[in-house]
Structures are given as C-alpha cells and as structure tokens.
C-alpha cells in the first residue's frame, strides 16, 4: 500500500508542480509556430527533450493502468522523475520566457490530462481502503 501511496503522491505532485510553475509565469494562450521558432536553440532542444520525456511517461502510465506492480515499469518511472528533477534549475530560467512557457504548459497539460483521465489514480477512490479505516 505504501508503494501505491508514494506513486500516487508522485503523480499528483509532478502534475501540480509542472502546471503551477508554468502558470505562474504567464496567462494561458494559443501557441503559434513562429513563437516556437523564435526560441533560442537551447530552449527548442529542451522542448524536444521534454516531448520525448512526456511520451515515455505516457507509456509508463499505460503500463500502470494494466499492472501497478510492474517493477521494471515502476523503476523506469523513478528514472524519469530523476531526469525531470535534474532539469529543475534550467527549466525555471526558461519559464521566464513567455513563448517557452506557453509551449511547456501545453505539453504539461497534455500529460496531466493523460494521468487524470487514464491512470487508475486519476479520479478514482479506493472504497476498500476507506472501509478498512472505519473499523
């Protein structure tokens, strides 16, 4: 149970943290291709890396939907979270750029929606857990 709680907490935390960081720097709006093209090569490369990271994280969520106890998948999720943690200072400086932040938020919302809508921890409560605690 503790392992499920830590995964659930991680998924909630990453979604909330990423969204809050991006939203704190700008007002949500449509992203135009020319805005992305105007970003520095470093920021464009970061967004490419982040898109790959999101695709990989979505795969982790898909596997967790089928089997929460998949050790290899859970280990890979932790590896992905470590990668994201390593980007923290770089990301914080890039989020000061409104155009970067808009694209970053778009990608983050996509991931958050995937977790919320498709993941067993999304909007699901576990009645058996609550029933055990009532006794």
GUNUKOL-313345 format. One record per residue: z negated, x, y of N, C-alpha, C in turn; residue in three letters. Coordinates in steps of 0.1 Angstrom, whole numbers, padded with zeros to 4 digits, always signed. Each point is the difference from the previous one (the first is absolute). Layout:
! residues N
ZXYZXYZXYALA
...
//
This chain:
! residues 135
+0000+0008-0012+0000-0008+0012+0000+0009+0013UNK
-0008+0010-0001-0001+0009+0012+0014+0006+0003UNK
+0008+0003-0010+0013+0006+0003+0009-0010+0007UNK
-0001-0013-0005+0008-0011+0007-0004-0001+0014UNK
-0013+0000+0003-0005-0001+0013+0005+0011+0009UNK
+0000+0012-0005+0005+0011+0008+0015-0001+0003UNK
+0008-0004-0010+0014-0002+0002+0002-0011+0011UNK
-0007-0011-0002+0001-0011+0009-0003+0004+0014UNK
-0011+0007+0002-0004+0005+0013+0010+0010+0006UNK
+0006+0008-0009+0010+0009+0005+0012-0007+0005UNK
+0005-0010-0008+0012-0008+0004-0002-0007+0013UNK
-0012-0006+0002-0003-0007+0012-0001+0010+0012UNK
-0007+0011-0003-0002+0010+0011+0013+0006+0005UNK
+0009+0003-0010+0013+0006+0005+0008-0010+0008UNK
+0000-0012-0005+0008-0010+0007-0006-0002+0014UNK
-0013-0002+0001-0006-0002+0013+0001+0012+0009UNK
-0002+0012-0005+0000+0012+0008+0014+0002+0005UNK
+0010-0001-0008+0013+0003+0005+0005-0010+0010UNK
-0003-0013-0003+0004-0010+0010-0008+0001+0013UNK
-0013+0003-0001-0008+0001+0013+0005+0012+0008UNK
+0003+0011-0007+0004+0012+0007+0013-0002+0008UNK
+0010-0007-0007+0013-0002+0006-0002-0011+0011UNK
-0007-0010-0002-0001-0011+0010-0008+0004+0012UNK
-0009+0010-0001-0007+0004+0011+0008+0008+0011UNK
+0012+0004-0004+0009+0007+0009+0011-0007+0007UNK
+0003-0012-0005+0011-0008+0006+0000-0014-0004UNK
+0008-0008+0007+0002-0014-0003+0011-0001-0010UNK
-0002-0008-0010+0010-0001-0011+0014-0006+0006UNK
+0011+0006-0004+0013-0004+0004+0011+0004-0009UNK
+0012-0004+0002+0011+0003-0009+0004+0015+0002UNK
+0003+0006-0011+0004+0014+0000+0015+0001+0001UNK
+0005+0008+0009+0014+0002+0002+0004+0013-0006UNK
+0012+0001-0006+0004+0012-0007+0001+0012+0010UNK
+0004-0003+0013+0001+0011+0009-0014+0006+0004UNK
-0010-0009-0001-0014+0006+0002-0003+0010-0011UNK
+0003-0003-0012-0003+0009-0011+0008+0013+0002UNK
+0012-0002+0003+0009+0012+0002-0005+0009+0012UNK
-0007-0006+0009-0005+0007+0012-0013+0008-0003UNK
-0006-0002-0012-0012+0007-0003+0003+0014-0003UNK
-0010+0009+0001+0002+0014-0003+0003+0001-0015UNK
+0006+0011-0004+0003+0002-0014-0013+0000-0009UNK
-0011+0005+0006-0012+0000-0008-0005-0014-0002UNK
+0001-0008+0010-0005-0014-0002+0010-0008-0010UNK
+0013+0003+0001+0009-0007-0009-0003+0005-0014UNK
-0003+0013-0002-0003+0005-0013-0013-0006-0005UNK
-0010-0002+0008-0012-0006-0004+0002-0014-0005UNK
+0008-0008+0008+0003-0014-0004+0008+0000-0014UNK
+0009+0009-0002+0006+0001-0013-0010+0003-0011UNK
-0009+0009+0002-0010+0003-0009-0009-0012-0003UNK
-0003-0007+0011-0009-0012-0001+0007-0011-0008UNK
+0013-0002+0002+0007-0010-0007+0000+0003-0015UNK
+0002+0013-0004-0001+0004-0014-0014-0003-0005UNK
-0010+0004+0008-0014-0003-0004-0002-0015-0003UNK
+0005-0008+0009-0002-0015-0001+0007-0004-0013UNK
+0012+0004-0003+0007-0004-0012-0008+0004-0012UNK
-0006+0012+0000-0008+0004-0011-0013-0008-0001UNK
-0006-0003+0011-0012-0008+0000+0003-0014-0005UNK
+0011-0006+0003+0004-0013-0005+0001+0000-0015UNK
+0005+0011-0006+0001+0001-0014-0013+0000-0006UNK
-0010+0007+0006-0014+0000-0005-0005-0014+0000UNK
+0002-0007+0011-0005-0014+0000+0007-0008-0011UNK
+0012+0001-0003+0007-0007-0011-0006+0003-0013UNK
-0003+0013-0003-0007+0003-0012-0014-0006-0001UNK
-0007+0001+0011-0014-0006+0000+0001-0015-0002UNK
+0010-0007+0004+0001-0014-0003+0000-0003-0015UNK
+0006+0009-0007+0001-0001-0015-0012+0005-0007UNK
-0005+0011+0005-0011+0007-0007-0009+0008+0009UNK
-0011-0006+0004-0010+0007+0009-0006+0012-0006UNK
+0001+0001-0013-0007+0012-0007+0009+0011-0003UNK
+0012+0000+0005+0010+0011-0002-0005+0012+0007UNK
-0005+0009-0007-0007+0013+0005+0011+0008+0008UNK
+0011+0002-0006+0011+0008+0006+0003-0006+0014UNK
+0002-0013+0000+0003-0007+0013-0011+0001+0010UNK
-0012-0001-0005-0012+0001+0009-0001+0014+0006UNK
+0003+0010-0008+0000+0014+0004+0010+0002+0011UNK
+0012-0006-0003+0011+0002+0010-0003-0007+0013UNK
-0007-0012-0001-0005-0006+0013-0009+0009+0008UNK
-0009+0007-0007-0009+0009+0007+0008+0011+0006UNK
+0010+0005-0007+0009+0011+0006+0006-0005+0012UNK
+0006-0012+0000+0006-0006+0012-0010-0001+0011UNK
-0012-0004-0002-0010-0002+0010-0003+0014+0006UNK
-0001+0010-0008-0002+0014+0005+0011+0004+0009UNK
+0013-0003-0004+0011+0004+0009-0001-0007+0013UNK
-0003-0013+0000-0002-0007+0013-0011+0005+0008UNK
-0011+0004-0006-0011+0006+0008+0004+0013+0006UNK
+0009+0008-0007+0004+0013+0006+0009-0002+0012UNK
+0006-0011+0002+0009-0003+0011-0008-0005+0012UNK
-0013-0003-0001-0007-0007+0010+0002+0006+0015UNK
-0003+0012+0002+0001+0006+0013+0014+0000+0006UNK
+0010+0003-0009+0014-0001+0004+0004-0014+0004UNK
-0004-0010-0008+0003-0014+0003-0007-0004+0013UNK
-0012+0003+0002-0007-0004+0012+0008+0004+0013UNK
+0005+0013+0000+0008+0004+0011+0013-0007+0001UNK
+0007-0003-0011+0013-0006+0000-0002-0015+0005UNK
-0011-0006-0003-0002-0014+0004-0001-0002+0015UNK
-0001+0010+0007+0000-0001+0015+0014-0004+0005UNK
+0010+0003-0008+0014-0003+0003+0002-0015-0004UNK
+0003-0008+0010+0002-0015-0003+0011-0002-0010UNK
+0011+0007+0001+0011-0003-0009-0003+0004-0014UNK
-0007+0011-0002-0005+0005-0013-0010-0011-0006UNK
-0009-0004+0009-0011-0009-0004+0006-0013-0005UNK
+0011-0005+0007+0006-0013-0004+0006+0001-0014UNK
+0007+0011-0003+0006+0002-0013-0011+0002-0011UNK
-0010+0008+0004-0011+0002-0010-0007-0013-0003UNK
-0003-0009+0010-0006-0012-0002+0008-0009-0009UNK
+0013+0000+0002+0009-0008-0008-0001+0003-0015UNK
+0000+0013-0002-0002+0005-0014-0014-0003-0006UNK
-0010+0001+0008-0013-0002-0004-0003-0015-0003UNK
+0006-0009+0008-0001-0014-0002+0007-0004-0013UNK
+0011+0006-0003+0007-0002-0012-0009+0003-0012UNK
-0007+0012+0000-0009+0004-0010-0012-0009-0001UNK
-0006-0004+0011-0011-0008+0000+0003-0014-0006UNK
+0012-0005+0004+0004-0013-0006+0002+0001-0015UNK
+0006+0011-0005+0002+0002-0014-0014+0000-0007UNK
-0010+0007+0005-0013+0000-0006-0006-0014+0001UNK
+0000-0006+0011-0006-0013+0002+0006-0011-0009UNK
+0013+0000-0001+0007-0011-0007+0002+0003-0015UNK
+0001+0012-0004+0004+0003-0014-0011+0006-0008UNK
-0010+0006+0007-0010+0007-0007-0011-0009-0005UNK
-0006+0002-0012-0011-0009-0005-0012+0000+0009UNK
-0002+0010+0009-0011+0000+0009+0003-0007+0013UNK
+0013-0004+0002+0004-0006+0012-0009-0011+0006UNK
+0003-0012-0003-0008-0011+0005-0008-0007-0012UNK
-0002+0008-0010-0006-0005-0012-0015+0003+0000UNK
-0008-0010-0004-0014+0002-0003-0002-0001-0015UNK
-0010+0007-0004-0003+0001-0015-0013-0009-0002UNK
+0003-0013-0004-0012-0009-0002-0010+0005-0010UNK
+0004+0006-0011-0009+0005-0010-0010+0010+0006UNK
+0004+0008+0010-0009+0009+0006-0011-0008+0008UNK
+0004-0009+0007-0009-0008+0008-0009-0008-0009UNK
+0005-0005-0011-0009-0008-0009-0011+0009-0006UNK
+0004+0012-0003-0010+0009-0006-0011+0003+0010UNK
+0003+0001+0013-0010+0003+0010-0009-0011+0004UNK
+0004-0012-0004-0008-0012+0004-0012-0001-0009UNK
+0000+0006-0012-0011-0002-0009-0012+0009+0003UNK
//
